[in-house]
Amino acid sequence: MADTVFFVAVGIAVLALLLSGIRFALGPWAVDRTVALDAMTILATSLIVAFALLSGRRIYIDVAMVYGLVGFAGVVAVARYLEGGL
């Protein structure tokens, strides 16, 4: 039962990642693209963690943490640039 829930959650995350990618490609404004990119970063981080749980390798948790931190810093930098403060 837990495996089924896990794979359904991963499938939903992949679907959300694809929809965010479409929003990133079609977003009319830079702010829309920035929010879509942030959502894609969060979803990719969750998929990396899911892969770490599935494979049983802890190193992927560290990779997910670094990826999330770099993604957050990137979104903050883009937001500051769009605001005109960078």
Distance bins in CASP14 RR format, pairs under 12 A and 6 or more apart:
PFRMAT RR
TARGET T0000
AUTHOR 0000-0000-0000
RMODE 2
METHOD distances of the structure
MODEL  1
1 7 0 0 0 0 0 1 0 0 0 0 0
1 8 0 0 0 0 0 1 0 0 0 0 0
2 8 0 0 0 0 0 1 0 0 0 0 0
2 9 0 0 0 0 0 1 0 0 0 0 0
2 53 0 0 0 0 0 1 0 0 0 0 0
3 9 0 0 0 0 0 1 0 0 0 0 0
3 10 0 0 0 0 0 1 0 0 0 0 0
3 50 0 0 0 0 0 1 0 0 0 0 0
3 53 0 0 0 0 0 1 0 0 0 0 0
3 54 0 0 0 0 1 0 0 0 0 0 0
4 10 0 0 0 0 0 1 0 0 0 0 0
4 11 0 0 0 0 0 1 0 0 0 0 0
5 11 0 0 0 0 0 1 0 0 0 0 0
5 12 0 0 0 0 0 1 0 0 0 0 0
5 50 0 0 0 0 0 1 0 0 0 0 0
6 12 0 0 0 0 0 1 0 0 0 0 0
6 13 0 0 0 0 0 1 0 0 0 0 0
6 46 0 0 0 0 0 1 0 0 0 0 0
6 47 0 0 0 0 0 1 0 0 0 0 0
6 49 0 0 0 0 0 1 0 0 0 0 0
6 50 1 0 0 1 0 0 0 0 0 0 0
6 51 0 0 0 0 0 1 0 0 0 0 0
6 53 1 0 0 1 0 0 0 0 0 0 0
6 54 1 0 0 1 0 0 0 0 0 0 0
7 13 0 0 0 0 0 1 0 0 0 0 0
7 14 0 0 0 0 0 1 0 0 0 0 0
7 50 0 0 0 0 1 0 0 0 0 0 0
7 53 0 0 0 0 0 1 0 0 0 0 0
7 54 0 0 0 0 1 0 0 0 0 0 0
8 14 0 0 0 0 0 1 0 0 0 0 0
8 15 0 0 0 0 0 1 0 0 0 0 0
8 50 0 0 0 0 0 1 0 0 0 0 0
9 15 0 0 0 0 0 1 0 0 0 0 0
9 16 0 0 0 0 0 1 0 0 0 0 0
9 43 0 0 0 0 0 1 0 0 0 0 0
9 46 0 0 0 0 1 0 0 0 0 0 0
9 47 0 0 0 0 0 1 0 0 0 0 0
9 49 0 0 0 0 0 1 0 0 0 0 0
9 50 1 0 0 1 0 0 0 0 0 0 0
9 53 0 0 0 0 0 1 0 0 0 0 0
9 54 0 0 0 0 0 1 0 0 0 0 0
10 16 0 0 0 0 0 1 0 0 0 0 0
10 17 0 0 0 0 0 1 0 0 0 0 0
10 43 0 0 0 0 0 1 0 0 0 0 0
10 46 0 0 0 0 1 0 0 0 0 0 0
10 47 1 0 0 1 0 0 0 0 0 0 0
10 48 0 0 0 0 0 1 0 0 0 0 0
10 49 0 0 0 0 0 1 0 0 0 0 0
10 50 1 0 1 0 0 0 0 0 0 0 0
10 51 0 0 0 0 1 0 0 0 0 0 0
10 53 0 0 0 0 1 0 0 0 0 0 0
10 54 0 0 0 0 1 0 0 0 0 0 0
11 17 0 0 0 0 1 0 0 0 0 0 0
11 18 0 0 0 0 1 0 0 0 0 0 0
11 19 0 0 0 0 0 1 0 0 0 0 0
11 43 0 0 0 0 0 1 0 0 0 0 0
11 46 0 0 0 0 0 1 0 0 0 0 0
11 47 0 0 0 0 1 0 0 0 0 0 0
11 50 0 0 0 0 1 0 0 0 0 0 0
12 18 0 0 0 0 0 1 0 0 0 0 0
12 19 0 0 0 0 0 1 0 0 0 0 0
12 43 0 0 0 0 1 0 0 0 0 0 0
12 46 0 0 0 0 0 1 0 0 0 0 0
12 47 0 0 0 0 0 1 0 0 0 0 0
12 50 0 0 0 0 0 1 0 0 0 0 0
13 19 0 0 0 0 0 1 0 0 0 0 0
13 20 0 0 0 0 0 1 0 0 0 0 0
13 39 0 0 0 0 0 1 0 0 0 0 0
13 40 0 0 0 0 0 1 0 0 0 0 0
13 42 0 0 0 0 1 0 0 0 0 0 0
13 43 1 0 1 0 0 0 0 0 0 0 0
13 44 0 0 0 0 1 0 0 0 0 0 0
13 45 0 0 0 0 1 0 0 0 0 0 0
13 46 1 0 1 0 0 0 0 0 0 0 0
13 47 1 0 1 0 0 0 0 0 0 0 0
13 48 0 0 0 0 0 1 0 0 0 0 0
13 49 0 0 0 0 1 0 0 0 0 0 0
13 50 1 0 0 1 0 0 0 0 0 0 0
13 51 0 0 0 0 0 1 0 0 0 0 0
14 20 0 0 0 0 0 1 0 0 0 0 0
14 21 0 0 0 0 0 1 0 0 0 0 0
14 40 0 0 0 0 0 1 0 0 0 0 0
14 43 0 0 0 0 1 0 0 0 0 0 0
14 44 0 0 0 0 0 1 0 0 0 0 0
14 46 0 0 0 0 0 1 0 0 0 0 0
14 47 1 0 0 1 0 0 0 0 0 0 0
14 50 0 0 0 0 1 0 0 0 0 0 0
14 51 0 0 0 0 0 1 0 0 0 0 0
15 21 0 0 0 0 0 1 0 0 0 0 0
15 22 0 0 0 0 0 1 0 0 0 0 0
15 43 0 0 0 0 1 0 0 0 0 0 0
15 47 0 0 0 0 0 1 0 0 0 0 0
16 22 0 0 0 0 0 1 0 0 0 0 0
16 23 0 0 0 0 0 1 0 0 0 0 0
16 36 0 0 0 0 0 1 0 0 0 0 0
16 39 1 0 0 1 0 0 0 0 0 0 0
16 40 0 0 0 0 1 0 0 0 0 0 0
16 42 0 0 0 0 1 0 0 0 0 0 0
16 43 1 0 1 0 0 0 0 0 0 0 0
16 44 0 0 0 0 0 1 0 0 0 0 0
16 46 0 0 0 0 1 0 0 0 0 0 0
16 47 0 0 0 0 0 1 0 0 0 0 0
17 23 0 0 0 0 0 1 0 0 0 0 0
17 24 0 0 0 0 0 1 0 0 0 0 0
17 36 0 0 0 0 0 1 0 0 0 0 0
17 37 0 0 0 0 0 1 0 0 0 0 0
17 39 0 0 0 0 1 0 0 0 0 0 0
17 40 1 0 1 0 0 0 0 0 0 0 0
17 41 0 0 0 0 1 0 0 0 0 0 0
17 42 0 0 0 0 1 0 0 0 0 0 0
17 43 1 0 1 0 0 0 0 0 0 0 0
17 44 1 0 0 1 0 0 0 0 0 0 0
17 45 0 0 0 0 0 1 0 0 0 0 0
17 46 0 0 0 0 1 0 0 0 0 0 0
17 47 1 0 0 1 0 0 0 0 0 0 0
17 48 0 0 0 0 0 1 0 0 0 0 0
17 50 0 0 0 0 0 1 0 0 0 0 0
18 24 0 0 0 0 0 1 0 0 0 0 0
18 25 0 0 0 0 0 1 0 0 0 0 0
18 36 0 0 0 0 0 1 0 0 0 0 0
18 39 0 0 0 0 0 1 0 0 0 0 0
18 40 0 0 0 0 1 0 0 0 0 0 0
18 43 0 0 0 0 1 0 0 0 0 0 0
18 44 0 0 0 0 0 1 0 0 0 0 0
18 47 0 0 0 0 0 1 0 0 0 0 0
19 25 0 0 0 0 0 1 0 0 0 0 0
19 26 0 0 0 0 0 1 0 0 0 0 0
19 36 0 0 0 0 1 0 0 0 0 0 0
19 39 0 0 0 0 1 0 0 0 0 0 0
19 40 0 0 0 0 1 0 0 0 0 0 0
19 43 0 0 0 0 1 0 0 0 0 0 0
20 26 0 0 0 0 0 1 0 0 0 0 0
20 27 0 0 0 0 0 1 0 0 0 0 0
20 32 0 0 0 0 0 1 0 0 0 0 0
20 33 0 0 0 0 0 1 0 0 0 0 0
20 34 0 0 0 0 0 1 0 0 0 0 0
20 35 0 0 0 0 1 0 0 0 0 0 0
20 36 1 0 1 0 0 0 0 0 0 0 0
20 37 0 0 0 0 1 0 0 0 0 0 0
20 38 0 0 0 0 1 0 0 0 0 0 0
20 39 1 0 1 0 0 0 0 0 0 0 0
20 40 1 0 1 0 0 0 0 0 0 0 0
20 41 0 0 0 0 1 0 0 0 0 0 0
20 42 0 0 0 0 1 0 0 0 0 0 0
20 43 1 0 0 1 0 0 0 0 0 0 0
20 44 0 0 0 0 1 0 0 0 0 0 0
21 27 0 0 0 0 1 0 0 0 0 0 0
21 32 0 0 0 0 0 1 0 0 0 0 0
21 33 0 0 0 0 1 0 0 0 0 0 0
21 35 0 0 0 0 0 1 0 0 0 0 0
21 36 1 0 0 1 0 0 0 0 0 0 0
21 37 0 0 0 0 1 0 0 0 0 0 0
21 38 0 0 0 0 0 1 0 0 0 0 0
21 39 0 0 0 0 1 0 0 0 0 0 0
21 40 1 0 0 1 0 0 0 0 0 0 0
21 41 0 0 0 0 0 1 0 0 0 0 0
21 43 0 0 0 0 1 0 0 0 0 0 0
21 44 0 0 0 0 0 1 0 0 0 0 0
22 32 0 0 0 0 0 1 0 0 0 0 0
22 33 0 0 0 0 0 1 0 0 0 0 0
22 36 0 0 0 0 1 0 0 0 0 0 0
22 39 0 0 0 0 0 1 0 0 0 0 0
22 40 0 0 0 0 0 1 0 0 0 0 0
23 29 0 0 0 0 0 1 0 0 0 0 0
23 31 0 0 0 0 0 1 0 0 0 0 0
23 32 1 0 0 1 0 0 0 0 0 0 0
23 33 1 0 0 1 0 0 0 0 0 0 0
23 34 0 0 0 0 0 1 0 0 0 0 0
23 35 1 0 0 1 0 0 0 0 0 0 0
23 36 1 0 1 0 0 0 0 0 0 0 0
23 37 0 0 0 0 1 0 0 0 0 0 0
23 38 0 0 0 0 0 1 0 0 0 0 0
23 39 1 0 0 1 0 0 0 0 0 0 0
23 40 0 0 0 0 1 0 0 0 0 0 0
23 43 0 0 0 0 0 1 0 0 0 0 0
24 30 0 0 0 0 0 1 0 0 0 0 0
24 31 0 0 0 0 0 1 0 0 0 0 0
24 32 0 0 0 0 1 0 0 0 0 0 0
24 33 1 0 1 0 0 0 0 0 0 0 0
24 34 0 0 0 0 1 0 0 0 0 0 0
24 35 0 0 0 0 1 0 0 0 0 0 0
24 36 1 1 0 0 0 0 0 0 0 0 0
24 37 1 0 1 0 0 0 0 0 0 0 0
24 38 0 0 0 0 1 0 0 0 0 0 0
24 39 0 0 0 0 1 0 0 0 0 0 0
24 40 1 0 0 1 0 0 0 0 0 0 0
24 41 0 0 0 0 0 1 0 0 0 0 0
24 43 0 0 0 0 0 1 0 0 0 0 0
25 32 0 0 0 0 0 1 0 0 0 0 0
25 33 0 0 0 0 1 0 0 0 0 0 0
25 36 0 0 0 0 1 0 0 0 0 0 0
25 37 0 0 0 0 0 1 0 0 0 0 0
25 40 0 0 0 0 0 1 0 0 0 0 0
26 32 0 0 0 0 1 0 0 0 0 0 0
26 33 0 0 0 0 1 0 0 0 0 0 0
26 36 0 0 0 0 1 0 0 0 0 0 0
27 33 1 0 1 0 0 0 0 0 0 0 0
27 34 0 0 0 0 1 0 0 0 0 0 0
27 35 0 0 0 0 1 0 0 0 0 0 0
27 36 1 0 0 1 0 0 0 0 0 0 0
27 37 0 0 0 0 0 1 0 0 0 0 0
28 36 0 0 0 0 0 1 0 0 0 0 0
29 35 0 0 0 0 1 0 0 0 0 0 0
29 36 0 0 0 0 0 1 0 0 0 0 0
29 82 0 0 0 0 1 0 0 0 0 0 0
30 36 0 0 0 0 0 1 0 0 0 0 0
30 37 0 0 0 0 0 1 0 0 0 0 0
30 78 1 0 0 1 0 0 0 0 0 0 0
30 79 0 0 0 0 1 0 0 0 0 0 0
30 81 0 0 0 0 1 0 0 0 0 0 0
30 82 1 0 1 0 0 0 0 0 0 0 0
30 83 0 0 0 0 0 1 0 0 0 0 0
30 84 0 0 0 0 0 1 0 0 0 0 0
31 37 0 0 0 0 0 1 0 0 0 0 0
31 38 0 0 0 0 0 1 0 0 0 0 0
31 75 0 0 0 0 0 1 0 0 0 0 0
31 78 0 0 0 0 1 0 0 0 0 0 0
31 79 0 0 0 0 1 0 0 0 0 0 0
31 81 0 0 0 0 0 1 0 0 0 0 0
31 82 1 0 0 1 0 0 0 0 0 0 0
31 83 0 0 0 0 0 1 0 0 0 0 0
32 38 0 0 0 0 0 1 0 0 0 0 0
32 39 0 0 0 0 0 1 0 0 0 0 0
32 82 0 0 0 0 0 1 0 0 0 0 0
33 39 0 0 0 0 0 1 0 0 0 0 0
33 40 0 0 0 0 0 1 0 0 0 0 0
33 75 0 0 0 0 0 1 0 0 0 0 0
33 78 0 0 0 0 1 0 0 0 0 0 0
33 79 0 0 0 0 0 1 0 0 0 0 0
33 82 0 0 0 0 1 0 0 0 0 0 0
34 40 0 0 0 0 0 1 0 0 0 0 0
34 41 0 0 0 0 0 1 0 0 0 0 0
34 71 0 0 0 0 0 1 0 0 0 0 0
34 74 0 0 0 0 1 0 0 0 0 0 0
34 75 1 0 0 1 0 0 0 0 0 0 0
34 76 0 0 0 0 0 1 0 0 0 0 0
34 77 0 0 0 0 0 1 0 0 0 0 0
34 78 1 0 1 0 0 0 0 0 0 0 0
34 79 1 0 0 1 0 0 0 0 0 0 0
34 80 0 0 0 0 0 1 0 0 0 0 0
34 81 0 0 0 0 1 0 0 0 0 0 0
34 82 1 0 0 1 0 0 0 0 0 0 0
34 83 0 0 0 0 0 1 0 0 0 0 0
35 41 0 0 0 0 0 1 0 0 0 0 0
35 42 0 0 0 0 0 1 0 0 0 0 0
35 75 0 0 0 0 1 0 0 0 0 0 0
35 78 0 0 0 0 0 1 0 0 0 0 0
35 79 0 0 0 0 1 0 0 0 0 0 0
35 82 0 0 0 0 0 1 0 0 0 0 0
36 42 0 0 0 0 0 1 0 0 0 0 0
36 43 0 0 0 0 0 1 0 0 0 0 0
36 75 0 0 0 0 0 1 0 0 0 0 0
36 78 0 0 0 0 0 1 0 0 0 0 0
37 43 0 0 0 0 0 1 0 0 0 0 0
37 44 0 0 0 0 0 1 0 0 0 0 0
37 71 0 0 0 0 1 0 0 0 0 0 0
37 72 0 0 0 0 0 1 0 0 0 0 0
37 74 0 0 0 0 1 0 0 0 0 0 0
37 75 1 0 0 1 0 0 0 0 0 0 0
37 77 0 0 0 0 0 1 0 0 0 0 0
37 78 1 0 0 1 0 0 0 0 0 0 0
37 79 0 0 0 0 0 1 0 0 0 0 0
38 44 0 0 0 0 0 1 0 0 0 0 0
38 45 0 0 0 0 0 1 0 0 0 0 0
38 68 0 0 0 0 0 1 0 0 0 0 0
38 71 1 0 0 1 0 0 0 0 0 0 0
38 72 0 0 0 0 1 0 0 0 0 0 0
38 73 0 0 0 0 0 1 0 0 0 0 0
38 74 0 0 0 0 1 0 0 0 0 0 0
38 75 1 0 1 0 0 0 0 0 0 0 0
38 76 0 0 0 0 1 0 0 0 0 0 0
38 77 0 0 0 0 0 1 0 0 0 0 0
38 78 0 0 0 0 1 0 0 0 0 0 0
38 79 0 0 0 0 1 0 0 0 0 0 0
39 45 0 0 0 0 0 1 0 0 0 0 0
39 46 0 0 0 0 0 1 0 0 0 0 0
39 71 0 0 0 0 0 1 0 0 0 0 0
39 75 0 0 0 0 1 0 0 0 0 0 0
40 46 0 0 0 0 0 1 0 0 0 0 0
40 47 0 0 0 0 0 1 0 0 0 0 0
40 67 0 0 0 0 0 1 0 0 0 0 0
40 68 0 0 0 0 0 1 0 0 0 0 0
40 71 0 0 0 0 1 0 0 0 0 0 0
40 75 0 0 0 0 0 1 0 0 0 0 0
41 47 0 0 0 0 0 1 0 0 0 0 0
41 48 0 0 0 0 0 1 0 0 0 0 0
41 64 0 0 0 0 0 1 0 0 0 0 0
41 66 0 0 0 0 0 1 0 0 0 0 0
41 67 1 0 0 1 0 0 0 0 0 0 0
41 68 1 0 0 1 0 0 0 0 0 0 0
41 69 0 0 0 0 0 1 0 0 0 0 0
41 70 0 0 0 0 1 0 0 0 0 0 0
41 71 1 0 1 0 0 0 0 0 0 0 0
41 72 1 0 0 1 0 0 0 0 0 0 0
41 73 0 0 0 0 0 1 0 0 0 0 0
41 74 0 0 0 0 1 0 0 0 0 0 0
41 75 1 0 0 1 0 0 0 0 0 0 0
41 76 0 0 0 0 0 1 0 0 0 0 0
41 78 0 0 0 0 0 1 0 0 0 0 0
42 48 0 0 0 0 0 1 0 0 0 0 0
42 49 0 0 0 0 0 1 0 0 0 0 0
42 64 0 0 0 0 0 1 0 0 0 0 0
42 67 0 0 0 0 0 1 0 0 0 0 0
42 68 1 0 0 1 0 0 0 0 0 0 0
42 71 0 0 0 0 1 0 0 0 0 0 0
42 72 0 0 0 0 1 0 0 0 0 0 0
42 75 0 0 0 0 1 0 0 0 0 0 0
43 49 0 0 0 0 0 1 0 0 0 0 0
43 50 0 0 0 0 0 1 0 0 0 0 0
43 64 0 0 0 0 0 1 0 0 0 0 0
43 67 0 0 0 0 0 1 0 0 0 0 0
43 68 0 0 0 0 0 1 0 0 0 0 0
43 71 0 0 0 0 0 1 0 0 0 0 0
44 50 0 0 0 0 0 1 0 0 0 0 0
44 51 0 0 0 0 0 1 0 0 0 0 0
44 63 0 0 0 0 0 1 0 0 0 0 0
44 64 0 0 0 0 1 0 0 0 0 0 0
44 67 1 0 0 1 0 0 0 0 0 0 0
44 68 0 0 0 0 1 0 0 0 0 0 0
44 70 0 0 0 0 0 1 0 0 0 0 0
44 71 0 0 0 0 1 0 0 0 0 0 0
45 51 0 0 0 0 0 1 0 0 0 0 0
45 52 0 0 0 0 0 1 0 0 0 0 0
45 60 0 0 0 0 0 1 0 0 0 0 0
45 61 0 0 0 0 0 1 0 0 0 0 0
45 62 0 0 0 0 0 1 0 0 0 0 0
45 63 0 0 0 0 1 0 0 0 0 0 0
45 64 1 0 1 0 0 0 0 0 0 0 0
45 65 0 0 0 0 1 0 0 0 0 0 0
45 66 0 0 0 0 1 0 0 0 0 0 0
45 67 1 0 1 0 0 0 0 0 0 0 0
45 68 1 0 1 0 0 0 0 0 0 0 0
45 69 0 0 0 0 1 0 0 0 0 0 0
45 70 0 0 0 0 0 1 0 0 0 0 0
45 71 0 0 0 0 1 0 0 0 0 0 0
45 72 0 0 0 0 1 0 0 0 0 0 0
46 52 0 0 0 0 0 1 0 0 0 0 0
46 53 0 0 0 0 0 1 0 0 0 0 0
46 60 0 0 0 0 0 1 0 0 0 0 0
46 61 0 0 0 0 0 1 0 0 0 0 0
46 64 0 0 0 0 1 0 0 0 0 0 0
46 67 0 0 0 0 0 1 0 0 0 0 0
46 68 0 0 0 0 0 1 0 0 0 0 0
47 53 0 0 0 0 0 1 0 0 0 0 0
47 54 0 0 0 0 0 1 0 0 0 0 0
47 60 0 0 0 0 0 1 0 0 0 0 0
47 63 0 0 0 0 0 1 0 0 0 0 0
47 64 0 0 0 0 1 0 0 0 0 0 0
47 67 0 0 0 0 0 1 0 0 0 0 0
47 68 0 0 0 0 0 1 0 0 0 0 0
48 54 0 0 0 0 0 1 0 0 0 0 0
48 55 0 0 0 0 0 1 0 0 0 0 0
48 57 0 0 0 0 0 1 0 0 0 0 0
48 59 0 0 0 0 0 1 0 0 0 0 0
48 60 1 0 1 0 0 0 0 0 0 0 0
48 61 0 0 0 0 1 0 0 0 0 0 0
48 62 0 0 0 0 1 0 0 0 0 0 0
48 63 1 0 1 0 0 0 0 0 0 0 0
48 64 1 0 1 0 0 0 0 0 0 0 0
48 65 0 0 0 0 1 0 0 0 0 0 0
48 66 0 0 0 0 1 0 0 0 0 0 0
48 67 1 0 0 1 0 0 0 0 0 0 0
48 68 0 0 0 0 1 0 0 0 0 0 0
49 55 0 0 0 0 0 1 0 0 0 0 0
49 56 0 0 0 0 0 1 0 0 0 0 0
49 57 0 0 0 0 0 1 0 0 0 0 0
49 58 0 0 0 0 0 1 0 0 0 0 0
49 59 0 0 0 0 0 1 0 0 0 0 0
49 60 1 0 0 1 0 0 0 0 0 0 0
49 61 1 0 0 1 0 0 0 0 0 0 0
49 62 0 0 0 0 0 1 0 0 0 0 0
49 63 0 0 0 0 1 0 0 0 0 0 0
49 64 1 0 1 0 0 0 0 0 0 0 0
49 65 0 0 0 0 1 0 0 0 0 0 0
49 67 0 0 0 0 1 0 0 0 0 0 0
49 68 0 0 0 0 0 1 0 0 0 0 0
50 56 0 0 0 0 0 1 0 0 0 0 0
50 60 0 0 0 0 1 0 0 0 0 0 0
50 61 0 0 0 0 0 1 0 0 0 0 0
50 64 0 0 0 0 1 0 0 0 0 0 0
51 57 0 0 0 0 1 0 0 0 0 0 0
51 58 0 0 0 0 0 1 0 0 0 0 0
51 59 0 0 0 0 0 1 0 0 0 0 0
51 60 1 0 1 0 0 0 0 0 0 0 0
51 61 0 0 0 0 1 0 0 0 0 0 0
51 63 0 0 0 0 1 0 0 0 0 0 0
51 64 0 0 0 0 1 0 0 0 0 0 0
51 67 0 0 0 0 0 1 0 0 0 0 0
52 58 1 0 0 1 0 0 0 0 0 0 0
52 59 1 0 0 1 0 0 0 0 0 0 0
52 60 1 1 0 0 0 0 0 0 0 0 0
52 61 1 0 1 0 0 0 0 0 0 0 0
52 62 0 0 0 0 1 0 0 0 0 0 0
52 63 1 0 0 1 0 0 0 0 0 0 0
52 64 1 0 0 1 0 0 0 0 0 0 0
52 65 0 0 0 0 0 1 0 0 0 0 0
52 67 0 0 0 0 0 1 0 0 0 0 0
53 60 0 0 0 0 1 0 0 0 0 0 0
53 61 0 0 0 0 1 0 0 0 0 0 0
53 64 0 0 0 0 0 1 0 0 0 0 0
54 60 0 0 0 0 1 0 0 0 0 0 0
55 61 0 0 0 0 0 1 0 0 0 0 0
55 63 0 0 0 0 0 1 0 0 0 0 0
57 63 0 0 0 0 1 0 0 0 0 0 0
57 64 0 0 0 0 0 1 0 0 0 0 0
58 64 0 0 0 0 0 1 0 0 0 0 0
58 65 0 0 0 0 0 1 0 0 0 0 0
59 65 0 0 0 0 0 1 0 0 0 0 0
59 66 0 0 0 0 0 1 0 0 0 0 0
60 66 0 0 0 0 0 1 0 0 0 0 0
60 67 0 0 0 0 1 0 0 0 0 0 0
61 67 0 0 0 0 0 1 0 0 0 0 0
61 68 0 0 0 0 0 1 0 0 0 0 0
62 68 0 0 0 0 0 1 0 0 0 0 0
62 69 0 0 0 0 0 1 0 0 0 0 0
63 69 0 0 0 0 0 1 0 0 0 0 0
63 70 0 0 0 0 0 1 0 0 0 0 0
64 70 0 0 0 0 0 1 0 0 0 0 0
64 71 0 0 0 0 0 1 0 0 0 0 0
65 71 0 0 0 0 0 1 0 0 0 0 0
65 72 0 0 0 0 0 1 0 0 0 0 0
66 72 0 0 0 0 0 1 0 0 0 0 0
66 73 0 0 0 0 0 1 0 0 0 0 0
67 73 0 0 0 0 0 1 0 0 0 0 0
67 74 0 0 0 0 0 1 0 0 0 0 0
68 74 0 0 0 0 1 0 0 0 0 0 0
68 75 0 0 0 0 1 0 0 0 0 0 0
68 76 0 0 0 0 0 1 0 0 0 0 0
69 75 0 0 0 0 0 1 0 0 0 0 0
69 76 0 0 0 0 0 1 0 0 0 0 0
70 76 0 0 0 0 0 1 0 0 0 0 0
70 77 0 0 0 0 0 1 0 0 0 0 0
71 77 0 0 0 0 1 0 0 0 0 0 0
71 78 0 0 0 0 1 0 0 0 0 0 0
71 79 0 0 0 0 0 1 0 0 0 0 0
72 78 0 0 0 0 0 1 0 0 0 0 0
72 79 0 0 0 0 0 1 0 0 0 0 0
73 79 0 0 0 0 0 1 0 0 0 0 0
73 80 0 0 0 0 0 1 0 0 0 0 0
74 80 0 0 0 0 1 0 0 0 0 0 0
74 81 0 0 0 0 1 0 0 0 0 0 0
74 82 0 0 0 0 0 1 0 0 0 0 0
74 86 0 0 0 0 0 1 0 0 0 0 0
75 81 0 0 0 0 0 1 0 0 0 0 0
75 82 0 0 0 0 0 1 0 0 0 0 0
76 82 0 0 0 0 0 1 0 0 0 0 0
76 83 0 0 0 0 0 1 0 0 0 0 0
76 85 0 0 0 0 0 1 0 0 0 0 0
76 86 0 0 0 0 1 0 0 0 0 0 0
77 83 0 0 0 0 0 1 0 0 0 0 0
77 84 0 0 0 0 0 1 0 0 0 0 0
77 85 0 0 0 0 0 1 0 0 0 0 0
77 86 1 0 0 1 0 0 0 0 0 0 0
78 84 0 0 0 0 0 1 0 0 0 0 0
78 85 0 0 0 0 0 1 0 0 0 0 0
78 86 0 0 0 0 1 0 0 0 0 0 0
79 85 0 0 0 0 1 0 0 0 0 0 0
79 86 0 0 0 0 1 0 0 0 0 0 0
80 86 1 0 1 0 0 0 0 0 0 0 0
END
